[in-house]
Protein backbone atom coordinates (compact mmCIF):
# COMPACT_ATOMS: atom_id res chain seq x y z
CA UNK A 1 0.00 0.00 0.00
CA UNK A 2 1.30 3.47 -0.88
CA UNK A 3 2.08 6.14 1.65
CA UNK A 4 -0.85 8.31 0.48
CA UNK A 5 -3.26 5.40 0.86
CA UNK A 6 -2.10 4.81 4.43
CA UNK A 7 -2.58 8.50 5.24
CA UNK A 8 -6.11 8.45 3.79
CA UNK A 9 -7.01 5.33 5.78
CA UNK A 10 -5.65 6.90 8.97
CA UNK A 11 -7.61 10.08 8.27
CA UNK A 12 -10.83 8.12 7.70
CA UNK A 13 -10.27 6.18 10.92
CA UNK A 14 -9.75 9.44 12.84
CA UNK A 15 -12.91 10.91 11.37
CA UNK A 16 -14.89 7.81 12.25
CA UNK A 17 -13.65 7.86 15.84
CA UNK A 18 -14.55 11.57 16.19
CA UNK A 19 -17.96 10.86 14.73
CA UNK A 20 -18.49 8.10 17.28
CA UNK A 21 -17.39 10.41 20.12
CA UNK A 22 -19.85 13.07 19.03
CA UNK A 23 -22.62 10.51 18.66
CA UNK A 24 -21.92 9.20 22.18
CA UNK A 25 -21.97 12.75 23.54
CA UNK A 26 -25.36 13.38 21.89
CA UNK A 27 -26.74 10.06 23.19
CA UNK A 28 -25.55 10.79 26.73
CA UNK A 29 -27.06 14.27 26.79
CA UNK A 30 -30.29 13.13 25.21
CA UNK A 31 -30.29 15.81 22.52
CA UNK A 32 -28.01 17.50 20.06
CA UNK A 33 -26.42 20.77 21.11
CA UNK A 34 -28.61 23.72 20.19
CA UNK A 35 -27.45 26.12 17.51
CA UNK A 36 -27.34 29.82 18.21
CA UNK A 37 -30.61 31.44 17.24
CA UNK A 38 -30.49 34.30 14.74
CA UNK A 39 -32.75 37.23 15.48
CA UNK A 40 -34.72 38.50 12.50
CA UNK A 41 -35.50 41.79 14.16
CA UNK A 42 -34.41 44.79 12.08
CA UNK A 43 -31.85 47.06 13.66
CA UNK A 44 -33.20 50.53 14.36
CA UNK A 45 -30.81 53.17 13.06
CA UNK A 46 -30.77 56.92 13.34
CA UNK A 47 -30.99 58.82 10.05
CA UNK A 48 -27.30 59.72 10.32
CA UNK A 49 -26.33 56.06 10.76
CA UNK A 50 -28.53 55.02 7.83
CA UNK A 51 -26.93 57.66 5.58
CA UNK A 52 -23.43 56.64 6.65
CA UNK A 53 -24.25 52.97 5.99
CA UNK A 54 -25.68 53.76 2.55
CA UNK A 55 -22.58 55.79 1.67
CA UNK A 56 -20.37 52.91 2.82
CA UNK A 57 -22.32 50.46 0.66
CA UNK A 58 -21.98 52.66 -2.40
CA UNK A 59 -18.25 53.19 -1.80
CA UNK A 60 -17.69 49.44 -1.38
CA UNK A 61 -19.67 48.71 -4.54
CA UNK A 62 -17.76 51.29 -6.60
CA UNK A 63 -14.40 50.08 -5.33
CA UNK A 64 -15.25 46.45 -6.07
CA UNK A 65 -16.42 47.25 -9.57
CA UNK A 66 -13.29 49.31 -10.26
CA UNK A 67 -10.79 46.79 -8.92
CA UNK A 68 -12.36 43.52 -10.04
CA UNK A 69 -13.75 41.98 -13.18
CA UNK A 70 -16.53 40.42 -11.11
CA UNK A 71 -20.07 41.66 -10.69
CA UNK A 72 -21.38 42.89 -7.35
CA UNK A 73 -24.66 44.05 -5.80
CA UNK A 74 -25.48 45.66 -2.48
CA UNK A 75 -27.67 43.67 -0.13
CA UNK A 76 -28.31 43.73 3.59
CA UNK A 77 -26.88 40.70 5.34
CA UNK A 78 -27.17 39.37 8.87
CA UNK A 79 -23.44 38.64 8.56
CA UNK A 80 -22.54 42.28 7.91
CA UNK A 81 -21.62 41.89 4.26
CA UNK A 82 -22.27 45.12 2.38
CA UNK A 83 -21.81 43.68 -1.11
CA UNK A 84 -22.23 40.24 -2.65
CA UNK A 85 -20.61 38.88 -5.76
CA UNK A 86 -23.14 37.63 -8.29
CA UNK A 87 -23.26 35.67 -11.49
CA UNK A 88 -23.75 38.05 -14.41
CA UNK A 89 -27.01 38.00 -16.34
CA UNK A 90 -26.90 37.03 -19.99
CA UNK A 91 -29.31 37.90 -22.77
CA UNK A 92 -30.88 35.12 -24.82
CA UNK A 93 -28.31 35.73 -27.59
CA UNK A 94 -25.46 35.07 -25.13
CA UNK A 95 -24.32 38.68 -24.71
CA UNK A 96 -23.99 40.24 -21.28
CA UNK A 97 -27.11 41.95 -19.99
CA UNK A 98 -27.37 45.64 -19.21
CA UNK A 99 -25.33 46.64 -16.18
CA UNK A 100 -23.06 43.61 -16.53
CA UNK A 101 -20.56 44.97 -19.02
CA UNK A 102 -16.92 44.50 -17.96
CA UNK A 103 -14.91 47.61 -17.26
CA UNK A 104 -12.45 48.87 -19.79
CA UNK A 105 -9.11 50.66 -19.56
CA UNK A 106 -7.15 48.76 -16.96
C-alpha positions, 0 to 999 in steps of 0.5 A: 500500500502506498504512503498516500493510501495509508494517510487516507485510511488513517484520516478516515479512521480518525474521522470515524472515531470523532464521529463516534465520540460526538454521537456518544456525547449526543446520546448521553445528553439526550439531545443534540447541542442547540445552535445559536438562534439568529434574530430576525429583528431589524436594527433601528438606526438613526438617520445619520447612521442610515446615511453613513451605511448607505454611503459605505455600501456605495463606496464598497460597490464602486471600489469592487467594480473598479478593482475587479472583473466580477459583478457585485450588488449591495444587499443587507446581510445578517453577517454584515456583508455590504456587497455580494458577488453575483453571477452576471445575467446574460441575454438570450443571444449570449451577450452580457445583460445591461449593467453587466458589461466588464470595465475597460481601460485597466 
